[in-house]
């Protein structure tokens, strides 16, 4: 029998939405128009529409630079119930604790139902309040399962998301959509990459992270390994990378087509040639692949979620992984390349990991840093550490 005084009472913060129930429309480049309820910021945005199958983790997903230029659909039916934490909270190194970058990266958000009440011990604001603050529109009341089936069948497409305080003129938005720059032609590195070096920690041993849209979780994981993390711009030359005398290099995740990062590919080639221990993650894996003579292509609808099964061919074990990418390494190109296959996707046999045949270079298509998602693959960072300590 417990005495009541043994329990500490925790107050759970609750907040109500106050930027919801506006006019909202989702308009596709094939002419389809979906009606919904607008929330967040009242504006019109254009972008490639994609879907994510994760059940939680919208704070991390919305701030992941890999979503830059995209309108994100969440397939889980209820979103926003736990609100959003305080963006100003950082860890001992000054890295944001709950966010993957310093702003919302998606162009717009599509959900089935927005929870009008948010409740959580770590709640700072509601989802619609956060999106309003950051000038990002959202739409609810959309049949996201049907929308996902449409994208799986036809592939990702361009769309417009309109949130307004007054009635929406669909025809004028359709005309704007027709003349909008396509996702594939956008230049993302100017937007997502750091403009100058950023240093976290003061250890002697360091790891350089090349920022093609890096998530904060990559920096946190490098710090957990016991190394100083040095974040550098996407187009940093091999000579500049080596001027930091790093034990190893990480090529980060990020948005868009790897072929749009020629400077990073060039640096990756020299890292491989000089046998510098290197780990590529997601976009970084594709860049490393190209540097070692593989080819890349655009997937029909990509992999986005926290439940993607990948097989490690070295021990035949299946890992559940967190993913967010629209491009991949062409499987047939690996045989003639400098790499051997390391991980493969259990669902569709796409390339999920490669290891260099001779040099200290590994790469994975999934997100070993998670955030959001399972931590099953954090051992990939340990694999990098083994290469660095050899």
N, C-alpha and C positions, 0 to 999 in steps of 0.2 A: 504494500500500500504506500503510494507516494504522498508526501506532504506537498501541498500546493506551492510552498515556498521554494521547493527544489527546482521549479520551472522558471526560466527567464521568459518574460513575455516579449515577443517580437511584434513590432508594429509593421504591418504590410501597407505600403503606400498604395493608394488608389487614385487614378486620375481619369477624368472623362474627356472624350474627344470634343474639340470645338472647331475643327477645320474639316468637317465632313458634310455629306449630303448636298453637294453642289451639283451642277449639271456636268455630265461626263460622257464622252464618246471615245471609242476605240475604232480607228479607221485603217483598214489594210490596203496595201497597194494593189490587191486584186479586186477592190471595190467593196469588200465586206464591211459593214458598219455594225458595231455592237454598242448597245446602250447600257449605261451603268450610272453609278453615283460617284461624282468626283470628290476627292479629298486631297489634303495637302495644299499645294500652292496652285492658284488659278493661272494657267498658262497653256500654250500648245507646244508640244515637243515632237520631234521626228527621230526615229532610230530603228535598228534591227530588233525585232521582237523575238525573245527566247524564253525558255521555261526552265525552272529549277524544281527538282523533286524533293528537296529537303523539307523536313517537318518543323525545324526550328532554325535559328541562326540568321534571322533577317537583318539584324544589326551588322553582323560581319559581312553578309552578302552585299548589302547596299553600299558598303564602304570599300568593297573589293575593286581595285582599279581595272581588273579584267572585264568588268561590266561596263566600262566607259563606252558611250555611244549606243547603249542598248536599252530597250524597254523590257523590264524583267517581269515575267509571270511566275507567281508562286503557286504550285499545284496543291499545296496543303490548304484545306478549305477555310480555316480560320486564322487570320493573321493580325498581330498587334496586341494580343492579350497580355503580354508581359512588358509592353512599352519599350522604352529605350533608356539605357543608363546615361550617366553624366559623361559627356565627351572629354571633359577636362581632366579626368582621373588618369594618371600615368604611373608606370612602374618606377623602380629605383633608377633606371637608366633614362627616364624621360620618354619612354615609348608608350603610346596610348594603350590602356589596359584592355579595353573592350571594343575598340574600333580598328579597322584594318588600314585606314588612311585618314587624312584630316578633313574629309568631306564625303557626302553621298556621291557616288560615282555613276549610278544608273541615271538614265534620262527620265524614266518614269516607272511606275509600279502598277501591276495588274493583279488583283486578288479577287477571290470569290466573296469572302465576307471580312470586312474590317471590324475588329472588336471595338465597340464604342467605349468600353471601359477597359483600362489597363491596370494591372495589379501585380506588384512584384516588390521584394525587399530592396532591390537595387534600382528602382524606377526613378528617373529624373523627369521624363516627359513622355507624352503619348507618341505613337508612330506618326500620326497626321500632323502633330505639332512640330516634330523634328523636320518632317518633309516640308512643311510650310516655311519654317525658319531657313531651310537650305534651298528654297525655291524649286522644289521638285514636285510634279503632279502625280496623283495616284487615282486609280479607278477601282471601285468595288462593285459587286453585283454582277460580275462576269462569270459565265460558266467556264471556269479555267480548265476543267477536264476536257470539255469539247474543244476549247482553244488549243490545248496540248495535242489532241488528236489531229487537229488541222495542221499544226506545225510538224508533227511526226510524219504525216502523209505528204505534205507539200514542201516541207523544208522551211527553214527560217525565212522571214520576209521583212520588208520595210513596213512600218506602220506609223500612224500619228496618234498621239494621246492628247485629248483636249479636256481640260478642266476649266469650267467657267462659272461665274456667278449669274450669267444670263444665258438665254437660249443659244445654241451653237449652230453656226452656218456650215453644214457638212460639205456643200459643194466647193466653197472657197478653200476649205482645208484639203479636200481631194486634189485640187489644182496645185496647192503648195507641195503636197506629198509627191506629186508627179515630178516636180522640178528639184526635189531634195537630193543632195549628194548621197550616193549609196554607201552603206557601211564599209564595204570592201575598199573603197577609195579614200577613206578617212586616214589622216595621219595622227596617230594617238600619242606618240612618244613626246611630242612637244607639250602635251597636256598632262600625262601621268608621271613622267620621270622627274626626279629631283634636278634642280638646276645647279646645285653645288654639293660637294661632299658633306655627309653628316656622319659623325662619329659617336658610337655608343659603347661606353666602357673604357677602361684604361689599362687593360692587360697588355703585355708585350706582344703576345701572339694574336694575330688578327686574321679575319676573314673579310675579303672584299665582296660586297653584294652589288652586282650590276643591276641598276634599277630600270627595268623595262615595264614597271607597274607593280613593284614589290608590295606584298602585304606586310604589315607590321609583325605578323606571326613569324615570318621568316627571320626577321631581326631578333625576335624573342628567342627563337630556337638556336640561333647562332650564339646568343648570349648564354643560354642554358648549357651549351657545350663547353663554355669556359673561355670563349674567344671575344676579343674586341670586334664589333661589327662596324665596317666602314661602308656606307652606302654611297655609290657614285653614279653619275648620270649614265644613261643608256648608251651614249656614243663615246664613252671613255676608251682611249686607245690601250692596247696591251702594255705599252711602255708606262703609261700613267698608272695602270692597275698595279704593275710590278713595283712602281716607286714606293708603294706602301709596304713592300716586303711581306706580302701575306702568306700564311700557311696554306690557304686555299681560296677558291673563288666560288661564289654562287651566282648563277644566272637566274634571275627571278621570273616569276609568272607575270602575266600582263595581257593586254587586249590586242586584238587584230592579227593580221597576217605576219608571220615571222619574216617573210621576204622583205617587209618594210623596215627591217632593222639591219641593213647591210654593214654598218659600222660594228654592231655587236657580233655579227657573224664573223667578221674579220678578226676581232679580238679573240673570239672563241677558237678560231683556227690556230692562232698563235699559242693560246693556253694549252691546246692539245699537243701541238708540235713540241712545246717546251716541257711537257709532262707536269704541268701545274695541277695539283689535285682540284678537280672541278665538279660541281653538282649543278645540273640544270633542272629547273622545276617548271613544268607546264610550257608556257611560251619559251622559256629558257631551254627546255628539252628539245623543242623543235629547232631552235637556233643552233644548239650543239649538234643536232642531227644533220642539219644542212652543212655545218662546218666539217662534218665527217662523211660527207657524200651521200646522205639520204635525201629523199625528196619529201615535200609536205603537200597537203591538200586541205580543202575545206570540207568539214563534215556536213551532212545534210541538216542535222539539227543540234549537233554538239552533245557534250556530256556536262550536265550541270546538276549537282545534288550531292548528298552525303552518303549515298548507299550504292556506290558503283563497285561491283566485285572485280578484283584484279588477281590474276594468278602469277605468283613468283615461280618462274620456271626452274629456279635452282633447287627449290625444295617442294615444289608442287603444292604450296599452301595458298589458300585464297584469303585475300585481305579485303576488308570493306574500306573504300576510300572516298575522300571528299574531292570533287572535281568541278572545274569551271573552264571549259575551253570549246572553241568552235573550229579549231584547226588541229591537224594531227600529222604524224609521220606516216608516209605511205609504206604499208607492210612489205610490199614486194621489193622496195628499194633497199631494204636492210642487207640482203645477201651480198650485194655488190659494194656495200659500204665498209667503213672501218669499225662498225659496231656489231655486237651480237644482241639478240633479243633477250631482255631480262624479265619484264612483266608484260602480260597480255590481258586484254579485257575479256572476262568470262562471258559477257553478253554478246558482243559483236566482233570479237577477235581483233580489235584495233590495238595498235602499239601503245603500251602503257609504261614501258621502261626499257632503257638500252644501257649497255656497258661497252666501253671501248675495248677492242680486242687486245691492245698492247698498253695503252697509256692509262693514267689515273683519272679517268673521266667517266662519270655515271650521270644518268638523267632519268627523271620520271615525269610522266604526263599528268599524274594526279597531284594532290596537294598534301605532302607529308606533314606540313605544319598545321594541317586541319584548319580550324577557325573559319567557318564552323565545321563540325564534323567529328568523326571518330579519330582517335589517336593511334590507331593500329599501325600506322606506317611512319611513326616518328623515328623508327630505327634507321630510316634512310639517312638521317643526319648523322647517326653513329657510323654508318658506312663511310660517309665523307670524312669523319674524324679519323677513322682507321687509315684512310688514304693519306691524310695530312700528317699522321704521327709515324707513318712507315719510315 
